[in-house]
Amino acid sequence: MFMSSKTITTQLVPKLRFPEFLEGWTESRLNKISDLITKGTTPTSIGFNFVLEGVNFIKVENIENHNVNINSTLKISLECHNHLKRSQLKNGDIVFSIAGTIGRTGIITDKDLPANTNQALSIIRLKKEQNIKFVHYLLNLEKINRYSFRMLSVGAQPNLSLQQVGAIKLNIPPTKQEQQKIADCLSSLDELITTQSQKLKTLKDHKKGLMQNLFPANGKTSPKLRFPEFENAGEWEVKPVSKYFNVGSSKRVLQQDWTDKGIPFYRTRELVSLSDNETFSSEIYISERLYLELLRNYEVPTEGDFLISGVGTLGVSYQVKANDKFYFKDGNVIWFKLERGIKSDYFKYCFQSNFVQKQIFAKSSASTVGTYTIQN
């Protein structure tokens, strides 16, 4: 399928390439291969207002996963749409966010039209010799987004000018056929990702529904669904967490004891990644010597314990695994140290239930940054 380009050393070529294409790529700027358009100022004389039914008005927040979600767009009247000629979108336009959340992109298709956009999105209207999907993939490369952010204007809200967007450099194949083949290859992967994401969402929805039936609803003393061997086992009881866990936090580790290697030192952000099974790299460590000192004098999290987010993102839990070796920041993370009388695996799901989650948010402080205390 692909050939290595190591034998071609004098040309601008990708590391992987379809074997039928041999010519070198060229570097270009976005404004050389497209016309760039911004909305411009809305005339006050037309009475700009949003309406219940009408033309799609696409904003940055309507772009999700490089696609336009027209179900979430606001609407403007057809009269207003006809006046706003500069911001009228066409099939095949690429919208690129230049204010607020920089670098979001989406391709406009017939299903989105008629539509307008606001000044936070620039319109990239490609010239005929360019493949829309290929350029769209180029604009979503990490290096393109890094380049865009380096050029941000300094102000209350980050923004790019149209000139800055046009100056973005792109590597372009010499033929539209190669652009098409690359776009087709990546599109097939996108379709697979979409299919798998839909399957995952269906499974998550099934799990959520199952949990609602396997745990008692508020005010009830038994679940709606029960395994047959436990149907006569009696009603469920409500107990405080402290009956089964020693609830506390870690021994304070001073910032001066942080290192750039050694034993991982987790905060809330790492806890969230652990809970979501996301791959991440630790930013902070402590020395092996300090870890052994904490183990000897104060204990460290062990298998079956739980770490609970106590600041910011509330209600997130992580069940400590057998081979885990880390320490964590005091105050931000609450430590549920398993003691007796409850299965750790059961508590993992019990904690996710509506019954527990509602208590967490009901008792968290009503400050700007939500907090949940050891006493709670």
C-alpha positions, -999 to +999 in steps of 0.1 A: +000+000+000+027+025+010+063+029+000+091+044+021+105+077+008+139+072+024+155+067-010+142+101-021+163+126-002+162+158-023+125+163-025+098+174+000+079+141+005+060+123+034+075+094+053+048+071+039+036+073+003+014+054-021+038+038-046+023+053-078+032+088-068+068+098-071+070+136-077+080+159-048+055+179-028+056+217-027+052+241+002+025+267-002+005+291+020-032+289+027-040+322+009-024+308-023-047+279-026-079+294-013-100+326-009-103+337+027-135+354+039-147+368+071-182+379+080-177+416+083-199+440+102-236+433+104-257+463+092-278+475+120-306+485+096-316+449+089-327+442+125-304+412+132-323+388+155-324+351+161-356+332+152-371+298+160-371+286+124-349+298+096-313+297+082-286+280+101-262+305+119-230+285+125-208+295+154-176+280+169-194+260+195-214+242+167-182+226+154-177+192+171-150+167+162-142+185+129-179+184+119-207+210+120-236+200+143-265+218+126-289+205+153-273+229+178-272+260+156-292+292+161-314+304+133-317+338+114-344+349+090-341+344+053-342+382+049-312+386+072-294+358+054-299+376+020-284+408+034-253+391+049-238+382+016-202+380+028-210+353+054-232+331+032-217+297+032-214+274+002-211+236-002-174+227+003-164+257+023-141+250+053-148+271+084-118+278+106-122+294+141-101+325+145-114+338+179-119+321+213-111+284+207-086+287+179-082+262+151-116+243+151-125+233+116-155+219+098-165+212+062-198+227+050-221+203+031-254+206+014-272+194+045-260+225+064-273+250+038-285+276+036-262+289+064-243+319+076-214+322+101-202+349+125-170+368+128-153+341+150-151+318+120-132+325+088-144+309+056-118+290+035-130+286+000-106+264-019-096+268-055-107+241-079-074+222-081-075+214-043-092+185-026-114+198+002-110+168+025-073+167+020-068+203+030-092+198+059-069+171+072-039+193+067-055+221+088-060+196+117-024+186+119-009+193+153+019+214+138-006+236+120-025+243+152+008+250+171+017+275+144-017+291+147-014+295+184+021+311+182+006+338+161-022+347+185-030+383+192-025+392+229-058+403+244-088+393+265-098+368+239-072+351+217-077+358+180-061+355+146-064+379+117-073+368+082-037+376+072-023+353+098-046+325+088-036+330+051+001+328+061-003+292+074+022+270+055+010+237+040+027+209+022+008+201-010+011+170-033+017+179-070-016+162-082-051+162-070-052+124-075-027+120-046-047+144-024-078+123-031-061+090-023-048+104+010-082+119+019-099+086+011-075+066+032-080+089+062-118+091+056-121+053+059-104+055+093-128+083+103-158+062+094-144+033+114-138+056+144-174+070+141-188+035+140-168+024+170-177+056+189-214+049+183-210+014+196-192+027+226-220+053+233-246+025+230-227+004+255-224+033+279-261+041+276-269+004+283-246+004+313-262+037+326-297+022+323-286-011+340-270+008+369-302+027+375-320-006+378-294-025+398-292+002+425-322+013+445-338+046+433-340+075+458-364+067+485-364+029+478-348+002+498-343-024+471-334-022+434-358-027+405-336-056+392-322-082+415-303-114+409-327-143+417-305-158+444-308-126+464-345-119+460-352-129+495-321-115+511-338-085+526-339-048+520-308-027+513-294-005+540-279+030+540-245+033+557-220+061+559-188+057+539-168+059+571-181+025+581-160+009+554-132+034+546-108+055+565-114+088+547-085+113+546-058+126+524-021+123+519+009+136+538+018+170+525+046+170+500+062+204+495+068+218+460+105+219+467+105+181+469+090+177+434+115+162+409+115+156+371+118+118+375+112+091+401+077+081+415+047+098+398+030+125+419-007+129+409-031+158+411-068+161+401-059+163+364-040+130+365-067+115+386-093+123+359-071+107+332-066+076+353-104+074+358-110+077+321-083+051+313-065+078+292-028+076+284-008+105+299+027+114+310+033+125+346+045+160+349+056+158+385+075+132+405+090+126+439+122+107+447+122+070+455+137+079+489+108+102+498+083+076+486+098+049+508+098+073+538+061+080+532+054+042+529+072+035+561+058+063+582+024+072+567+014+045+542+006+049+506-025+039+485-028+002+481-050-021+460-087-016+466-084+019+479-100+049+461-089+084+452-117+109+449-115+143+433-121+170+459-116+202+439-128+214+405-140+183+387-160+166+414-173+131+417-144+114+398-130+082+414-101+060+407-097+024+421-061+017+430-047-013+412-023-040+425+008-027+406+002+010+411+031+029+426+025+067+431+017+094+456-007+123+454-013+159+463-031+166+496-062+187+497-071+182+460-076+145+462-094+126+490-082+091+500-107+064+507-086+038+524-104+004+523-108-012+558-136-038+560-171-050+552-174-040+515-162-053+482-139-027+465-153-036+430-189-031+443-180+003+457-165+014+424-199+012+408-219+023+439-199+055+439-210+061+402-247+057+411-271+086+411-276+081+448-240+089+457-233+114+429-263+136+439-250+137+475-216+148+463-229+178+443-255+186+470-228+189+497-200+205+476-194+242+484-212+267+462-179+286+454-166+294+419-144+263+421-164+234+435-149+216+465-157+185+484-142+180+518-131+150+539-160+158+563-185+157+535 
